[in-house]
Amino acid sequence: MQTPAPETQRQRGRPAKPEEALAEMVIAAATQLLLQRGYAAMTMEAVARHAGVAKKTVYRFAPDREALFGLIVKNWTDTFLPAFTTEAKTAEEVPALLEAILSTIAERVLCEDAVGLFRLLVGDIPAREDILSIYDRNGIERSRALLADWLARHKARGLIDVADPTITSDLILSMVIAEPLRRMALGLAQPVPATDIRPRIKAALALLRL
């Protein structure tokens, strides 16, 4: 009996998942383990089991647990990247577009999972300094840089009047995101969408005259 060609054998087997789908499975499994059982439980082996993939598959996307944590945070900030591609044509369009951008950010970083992650980070976790650095780099600083760049582009076109886009970005995110996140982490407010963040966004932009 003739042995089937390798191509035929692959066609008859279960089709391979695209890399993007595999990455989503790994990140989702890591996120669930992290939030439900803590950072110590989010080992590479546990993530592989939880995702239903081989351990070597997890290592394809991250060389270690710290890098995997970075992927989780980066994946969250990736979700609002498209919002920063919007460009105002006139100065009158800037406030509405900026409000939409901030609403998109708030929906992700003030949701229940993100608040749960923040609570975890302020607790006692292994390699806390390294983890906080990763969180800052992939989450906080990345958000600030994206917003600062958007503001700078519109300032260069004469559509917005801000002295320093980087400082303005920091002020906006502090008012709209940082303080609500602190209150939510302390249990003094409910995560989005239970808390309507839109009035706060409008007030912050009005205060800065944006």
C-alpha positions in Angstrom: 0.0 0.0 0.0 1.4 3.4 -1.0 2.1 5.9 1.7 0.2 9.1 1.2 2.3 12.2 0.4 3.0 14.5 3.2 0.7 17.2 1.7 -2.2 14.7 1.6 -1.6 13.8 5.2 -1.7 17.4 6.3 -4.9 18.0 4.3 -6.6 15.0 6.2 -5.4 16.2 9.6 -6.8 19.1 11.6 -5.9 22.4 9.9 -3.3 24.5 11.6 -4.5 27.7 13.3 -3.1 31.0 12.0 -0.5 32.6 14.1 -2.8 35.5 15.0 -5.5 33.1 16.3 -2.9 31.2 18.3 -1.6 34.4 19.8 -5.1 35.4 20.8 -5.6 32.0 22.5 -2.3 32.3 24.4 -3.0 35.9 25.6 -6.5 35.1 26.6 -5.4 32.1 28.6 -2.6 34.0 30.3 -5.0 36.9 31.1 -7.5 34.5 32.7 -4.9 32.8 34.8 -3.4 36.1 35.8 -6.7 37.7 37.0 -8.2 34.6 38.5 -5.2 32.9 40.2 -2.5 35.6 40.3 0.9 36.2 38.7 2.6 33.2 40.3 0.1 30.8 38.7 0.7 32.3 35.2 3.5 29.9 34.3 4.3 29.1 30.7 3.2 25.5 31.4 -0.1 26.6 32.9 -0.8 29.0 30.0 -0.1 26.2 27.5 -2.5 23.8 29.3 -5.2 26.5 29.7 -4.9 27.5 26.0 -4.9 23.9 24.8 -1.6 24.3 23.0 1.9 22.9 23.2 4.3 24.8 25.5 6.6 25.5 22.6 3.7 27.4 21.0 3.6 29.8 24.0 7.3 30.3 23.7 6.9 31.3 20.1 5.1 34.5 21.3 7.1 35.2 24.6 10.4 33.9 25.8 9.4 34.1 29.5 6.5 35.0 31.9 7.5 38.7 32.1 7.4 39.0 28.3 4.0 37.2 28.3 2.7 39.8 30.8 3.9 42.5 28.5 1.9 41.0 25.7 -1.2 41.1 27.8 -0.9 44.8 28.5 0.2 45.6 24.9 -2.7 43.7 23.6 -5.1 45.9 25.6 -3.5 49.1 24.3 -3.5 47.7 20.7 -7.3 47.8 20.8 -7.4 51.6 20.7 -4.6 52.1 18.1 -7.1 52.7 15.3 -8.7 55.6 17.2 -5.4 57.5 16.8 -5.5 57.3 13.1 -8.4 59.7 13.0 -7.5 63.2 11.8 -9.5 66.4 12.2 -10.0 68.5 9.1 -10.9 71.7 11.1 -10.3 73.0 14.6 -14.0 72.5 15.3 -13.7 68.8 14.8 -10.9 68.4 17.3 -13.0 68.2 20.6 -15.4 65.5 19.3 -12.5 63.4 17.9 -10.5 63.7 21.1 -13.6 62.8 23.1 -14.0 59.7 21.0 -10.4 58.7 21.4 -10.6 59.1 25.2 -13.8 57.1 25.4 -12.2 54.3 23.5 -9.2 54.3 25.9 -11.5 54.4 28.9 -13.6 51.4 27.7 -10.5 49.3 27.7 -8.4 50.5 30.6 -11.2 51.1 33.0 -13.1 47.9 32.4 -13.4 45.2 35.1 -10.4 43.1 33.9 -8.1 46.2 33.7 -9.1 47.3 37.2 -8.5 43.8 38.4 -5.0 43.9 36.9 -4.3 47.2 38.6 -5.3 45.8 42.0 -3.0 42.8 41.4 -0.1 45.1 40.6 -0.4 47.2 43.7 -0.2 44.0 45.8 2.7 41.8 46.7 3.7 40.0 43.5 7.0 38.3 42.4 9.4 40.6 40.6 7.2 43.5 41.3 9.6 46.2 40.1 10.1 44.5 36.8 6.4 43.8 36.3 5.5 47.4 37.1 8.1 48.6 34.6 6.6 46.4 31.9 3.1 47.6 32.8 4.3 51.2 32.6 6.1 50.8 29.3 3.3 48.8 27.5 0.4 50.6 29.0 0.8 54.0 30.6 3.7 55.3 28.7 2.4 53.9 25.4 -0.9 55.6 25.9 0.7 58.9 26.8 3.0 58.7 23.7 0.1 57.9 21.3 -2.0 60.8 22.6 0.9 63.2 22.6 1.7 62.3 19.0 -2.0 62.9 18.0 -2.0 66.3 19.8 1.4 67.2 18.2 0.1 66.4 14.7 -2.9 68.6 15.1 -0.8 71.4 16.7 1.6 71.3 13.7 -1.4 71.9 11.4 -2.6 74.8 13.5 -5.8 73.0 14.6 -5.1 72.9 18.4 -3.3 75.3 20.7 -1.3 73.5 23.4 2.1 74.6 24.7 3.5 71.1 25.1 1.6 68.1 23.6 3.5 65.6 26.0 2.5 67.5 29.1 -1.1 68.0 27.9 -1.4 64.3 27.1 -0.2 63.5 30.7 -2.7 66.0 32.2 -5.6 64.6 30.1 -4.9 61.0 30.9 -4.4 61.8 34.6 -7.8 63.4 34.9 -9.7 61.0 32.7 -8.0 57.7 33.4 -5.7 57.7 36.4 -8.0 59.1 39.1 -11.0 57.0 38.1 -8.8 53.9 38.0 -7.6 54.6 41.5 -11.2 54.9 42.8 -12.3 51.8 41.0 -9.4 49.8 42.3 -10.3 50.9 45.9 -14.0 49.9 45.3 -15.2 53.5 45.5 -16.6 53.4 41.9 -17.7 50.7 39.5 -15.6 49.8 36.4 -16.8 51.0 33.0 -19.5 50.6 31.7 -21.3 50.7 35.0 -19.6 54.1 35.5 -20.3 56.5 32.8 -17.0 58.2 32.1 -18.2 60.5 29.4 -19.1 63.5 31.7 -15.6 63.4 33.1 -14.1 63.4 29.7 -16.2 66.4 28.7 -15.2 68.2 31.9 -11.5 67.5 31.4 -11.5 68.8 27.8 -13.5 71.9 28.8 -11.1 72.6 31.6 -8.1 72.4 29.2 -10.1 74.3 26.6 -9.8 71.5 24.0 
